[in-house]
Amino acid sequence: MFNEIPASILERMEQLRRIDARDRTDGTTRLVRLRQVPRETGKFIALWAAAAPEGRYLEIGTSAGFSTLWLALACRTIGRRITTFEVLPEKLALAKETFACTGVGDVVDQVAGDARDYLSDISDISFCFLDAEKEVYKDCYDLIVPRMVTGGILIADNAIDHRDTLQPLIDEALADPRLDAMVVPIEKGELVCRKK
Ligand SMILES: C[S@@+](CC[C@H](N)C(=O)[O-])C[C@H]1O[C@@H](n2cnc3c(N)ncnc32)[C@H](O)[C@@H]1O
């Protein structure tokens, strides 16, 4: 998977990485910045996605599609599709461009809107990467966990760099009898949950 990444995907990943790095230092507002995961986190979520059981694959918080590209690599490897949700029109447009220029339309379905409006209609969730505003994590968690298949994986980003905000949810996940969960200290911290 990682040694055969198509050139178009590598090029777009590098382009997005440069835009994100520039915007973090030039005063671009938080809402406009791509705020995408580091490369190592991309690889981490792709490995989990490639190992998840059969079912629906979701991503909440597409931004410009950097993390989606990593998940698309996993989906291609194991013959699955991923649905990715984004609320902001500017980010949706950038992600559309990302998916078009990298040709991942065969495995990526893009949804415009607040993921919380769609989750109650989705069942058999086998993988979800949650990387939205931290204020919506709890709502998403409450909607996703009951809809996960046995062995399904939920990964929530920013479990360490946003620990103050996310601590109540992390505590809930660690004590949740429906899950096995832990915080993995990679990059910004990933809360990894497996449905029992
Ligand atoms: C940290 S960025 C995602 C970065 C992306 N996962 C990546 O690594 O390339 C968070 C994104 O989530 C979007 N978002 C926030 N709340 C959302 C919601 N309720 N449903 C869908 N997207 C949401 C924001 O507009 C923003 O673009």
The ligand as an ORCA input file, in Angstrom:
! r2SCAN-3c Opt
* xyz 0 1
  C      -9.233     19.162     11.114
  S     -10.120     19.401      9.651
  C     -10.070     17.816      8.863
  C      -8.733     17.501      8.265
  C      -8.743     16.250      7.404
  N      -9.259     15.118      8.132
  C      -7.353     15.915      6.919
  O      -6.556     15.409      7.714
  O      -7.048     16.192      5.732
  C     -11.776     19.386     10.253
  C     -12.825     19.540      9.175
  O     -14.072     19.068      9.700
  C     -15.114     19.847      9.138
  N     -16.284     19.663     10.008
  C     -16.489     20.213     11.217
  N     -17.636     19.795     11.751
  C     -18.187     18.925     10.858
  C     -19.371     18.133     10.831
  N     -20.242     18.178     11.839
  N     -19.608     17.333      9.766
  C     -18.726     17.317      8.723
  N     -17.576     18.053      8.696
  C     -17.315     18.831      9.738
  C     -14.508     21.257      9.133
  O     -15.186     22.108      8.256
  C     -13.062     20.981      8.750
  O     -12.865     21.111      7.360
*
